[in-house]
Amino acid sequence: MDFLEKARIRITHWISHNDHHLEEYELFAEQLEDAGRLVAAEQIREIVRLNARCGDCLRTALRDLQNH
């Protein structure tokens, strides 16, 4: 297996891992909000937004690797 194939596998794994964390973070933000911790919930939601952007970057990188 060459380096680029390994890179595609690694990035695919990272995308899946990141998506799983996004789900966990959003659930946690909801729980914090339900507990009345609005500032903490908003900070976790900011993490969701930032990690979603990371996921976009990973997907762009993967598309580039798949096109070559």
C-alpha positions as CSV (number, residue, x, y, z in Angstrom):
1,M,0.0,0.0,0.0
2,D,1.5,3.3,-1.0
3,F,1.6,6.5,1.0
4,L,-1.4,8.2,-0.7
5,E,-3.6,5.2,-0.1
6,K,-2.6,5.2,3.6
7,A,-3.3,8.9,3.7
8,R,-6.8,8.4,2.3
9,I,-7.5,5.7,4.9
10,R,-6.2,7.9,7.7
11,I,-8.3,10.9,6.6
12,T,-11.4,8.8,6.2
13,H,-10.9,7.5,9.8
14,W,-10.4,11.1,11.1
15,I,-13.6,12.2,9.4
16,S,-15.5,9.4,11.1
17,H,-13.9,10.1,14.4
18,N,-14.6,13.9,14.1
19,D,-18.2,13.3,13.2
20,H,-18.7,11.1,16.2
21,H,-17.3,13.8,18.5
22,L,-19.6,16.4,16.9
23,E,-22.6,14.3,17.9
24,E,-21.2,13.9,21.5
25,Y,-20.5,17.6,21.8
26,E,-24.0,18.6,20.7
27,L,-25.6,16.2,23.1
28,F,-23.4,17.5,25.9
29,A,-24.3,21.1,25.0
30,E,-28.0,20.2,25.3
31,Q,-27.4,18.7,28.7
32,L,-25.5,21.7,29.9
33,E,-28.3,23.9,28.6
34,D,-30.9,21.8,30.4
35,A,-28.8,22.2,33.6
36,G,-29.0,26.0,33.2
37,R,-25.3,26.3,32.2
38,L,-25.8,28.5,29.2
39,V,-22.3,29.9,28.9
40,A,-20.8,26.5,29.1
41,A,-23.3,25.2,26.5
42,E,-22.5,28.0,24.1
43,Q,-18.8,27.3,24.4
44,I,-19.4,23.6,23.6
45,R,-21.5,24.7,20.6
46,E,-18.5,26.9,19.5
47,I,-16.4,23.7,19.6
48,V,-19.1,22.1,17.4
49,R,-18.8,24.9,14.9
50,L,-15.0,24.8,14.9
51,N,-14.9,21.0,14.6
52,A,-17.4,21.1,11.8
53,R,-15.0,23.3,9.9
54,C,-12.2,20.8,10.6
55,G,-14.4,18.2,9.1
56,D,-14.9,20.3,6.0
57,C,-11.2,20.6,5.6
58,L,-10.7,16.9,6.0
59,R,-13.3,16.2,3.4
60,T,-11.7,18.7,1.0
61,A,-8.3,17.0,1.5
62,L,-9.8,13.6,0.9
63,R,-11.5,14.7,-2.3
64,D,-8.1,16.0,-3.5
65,L,-6.5,12.7,-2.8
66,Q,-9.2,10.8,-4.5
67,N,-8.9,13.0,-7.7
68,H,-5.3,12.1,-8.2
